[in-house]
Amino acid sequence: MLLAGMMCVAGPAMAEMAGPQGYSATMRWYQSAADAGDAQAQFLLAQRYERGVDGDADLARAAEWYRRAAEQGLPEAQFKLGTFYARGAGVGADPALAVEWYGKAAALGLAAAQYNLGVALLNGEGVARDPERALAWVSIAADELAVAVELRDSLLQTLPAEQVAAARQREIELRKPAKP
């Protein structure tokens, strides 16, 4: 079985003020905006909790803020929440929920989520094994990620021709814009 590793997305750049007082002021601003429902602030707050920027890392709080932003449709948060479920970081490990969140972010065009969804489909992690769908998602991710190019090329060499043809057709369908 071909195994591929999970990706990590760095997310948006975060401007920080120098010194401990700057971090606290930044954290208060993120907290206020996140509490008001701003998905980007929720995502940035989650990153701070994940990294322990203002103290010890708190993966459970990070997961909660990623979830709030993910539920608002922020693909980077959907992806991060998927990685938390895949690793069991701050939440119970749940490969099926990881695939669900990867799928949402993949449908919104996030290449890392497309890749991780393809890997999960290839390996049957949290979802039934489906090499055709795996190749389709990995091929789409290959537009942006070198690691996806490598996996796609490997799959093109190892899968039977009929599966490759079916995957190509599925890829065409997945690339079509969603109808409003």
C-alpha positions in Angstrom: 0.0 0.0 0.0 1.3 3.4 -0.9 1.4 5.7 2.1 1.8 9.5 2.0 2.2 11.9 4.8 -0.1 14.7 5.9 0.6 18.3 5.0 0.5 21.4 7.1 -0.6 24.8 6.0 1.1 27.8 7.6 -2.0 29.9 7.3 -2.1 33.7 7.1 0.9 35.7 8.2 0.4 37.2 11.7 1.8 40.6 12.5 3.0 40.7 16.1 4.0 43.7 18.3 7.3 43.4 20.1 7.3 42.3 23.8 5.0 40.6 26.1 2.6 43.5 26.3 2.3 43.5 22.5 1.3 39.8 22.6 -1.4 40.4 25.2 -2.8 43.3 23.3 -2.9 41.3 20.1 -4.5 38.4 21.9 -7.2 40.7 23.3 -7.9 42.0 19.9 -8.2 38.6 18.3 -10.4 37.4 21.2 -12.8 40.4 20.9 -13.1 40.0 17.1 -13.4 36.2 17.4 -16.2 36.5 20.1 -18.0 38.9 17.7 -18.0 36.1 15.1 -15.2 37.1 12.8 -14.0 33.9 11.1 -10.5 35.1 10.3 -10.0 36.3 13.9 -11.2 32.9 15.1 -8.7 31.2 12.9 -5.8 33.4 14.0 -6.8 33.0 17.7 -6.9 29.2 17.1 -3.3 29.4 15.7 -2.2 31.3 18.8 -3.6 28.7 21.1 -2.2 25.9 19.0 1.3 27.4 19.1 1.2 28.7 22.6 2.1 32.2 21.6 0.8 33.8 24.8 1.6 30.9 27.2 1.2 27.2 27.1 -0.3 25.7 24.0 -4.0 24.7 24.4 -5.0 22.3 21.7 -8.5 21.9 22.9 -9.2 25.7 22.8 -7.4 25.8 19.4 -9.7 23.0 18.1 -12.8 24.9 19.3 -11.8 28.1 17.6 -10.9 26.3 14.4 -14.3 24.6 14.5 -16.1 28.0 14.9 -14.2 29.4 11.9 -14.6 26.1 9.9 -18.4 26.2 10.4 -18.4 29.6 8.9 -16.8 28.2 5.7 -13.1 29.3 6.2 -11.2 26.6 4.2 -8.0 27.0 6.1 -9.9 26.4 9.4 -11.7 23.4 7.9 -8.3 21.9 6.9 -6.7 22.6 10.3 -9.7 21.0 12.1 -9.4 18.0 9.8 -5.7 17.7 10.8 -6.7 17.9 14.5 -9.2 15.0 14.0 -6.6 13.0 12.0 -4.0 13.4 14.8 -6.3 13.5 17.8 -4.9 16.9 18.7 -7.2 18.7 21.1 -10.1 16.4 20.1 -10.5 12.7 20.0 -9.0 11.1 17.0 -11.7 10.6 14.3 -10.5 9.8 10.8 -14.0 10.0 9.4 -14.4 13.6 10.8 -11.0 14.4 9.4 -12.1 13.3 5.9 -15.4 15.3 6.3 -13.5 18.5 7.1 -10.9 17.9 4.4 -13.7 17.3 1.9 -15.3 20.7 2.7 -12.0 22.5 2.4 -11.1 20.6 -0.8 -14.4 21.6 -2.4 -13.5 25.2 -1.7 -10.2 24.8 -3.5 -7.6 24.3 -0.7 -4.8 22.3 -2.3 -3.5 20.8 1.0 -7.0 19.6 1.8 -7.4 18.1 -1.7 -4.1 16.3 -1.2 -5.0 15.0 2.3 -8.4 13.9 1.1 -6.7 12.0 -1.7 -4.3 10.3 0.7 -7.2 9.3 2.9 -9.1 7.9 0.0 -6.0 6.1 -1.2 -5.3 4.5 2.1 -8.9 4.0 3.3 -8.4 6.2 6.4 -11.8 7.4 7.7 -13.4 6.5 4.4 -13.7 3.5 2.1 -10.6 3.0 0.0 -11.2 4.5 -3.5 -8.1 4.9 -5.7 -10.0 6.6 -8.5 -11.3 9.4 -6.3 -7.9 9.6 -4.7 -6.2 10.1 -8.0 -8.8 12.7 -9.0 -8.2 14.8 -5.8 -4.5 14.4 -5.8 -4.4 15.5 -9.5 -6.3 18.7 -8.6 -3.9 19.3 -5.7 -1.0 18.8 -8.1 -1.8 22.2 -9.6 -0.2 23.7 -6.5 1.7 21.1 -4.5 4.9 19.3 -5.6 4.2 16.4 -3.2 0.8 15.9 -4.9 2.6 15.8 -8.3 4.8 13.0 -7.0 1.9 11.0 -5.7 -0.2 11.6 -8.8 2.7 10.4 -11.1 3.1 7.3 -8.9 -0.6 6.5 -9.1 -0.6 7.0 -12.9 2.1 4.4 -13.2 0.6 1.9 -10.8 -3.2 2.0 -11.3 -4.8 0.0 -14.1 -5.7 2.1 -17.2 -9.4 1.8 -16.6 -9.1 3.3 -13.1 -6.9 6.1 -14.4 -9.5 6.9 -17.1 -12.3 6.9 -14.5 -10.2 9.1 -12.3 -9.6 11.6 -15.1 -13.4 11.8 -15.7 -14.1 12.3 -12.0 -11.4 15.0 -12.0 -13.1 16.9 -14.8 -16.4 16.8 -12.8 -14.7 17.9 -9.6 -13.1 20.9 -11.4 -16.4 22.2 -12.7 -17.6 25.2 -10.7 -20.4 24.6 -8.3 -23.8 25.8 -9.5 -25.4 28.5 -7.3 
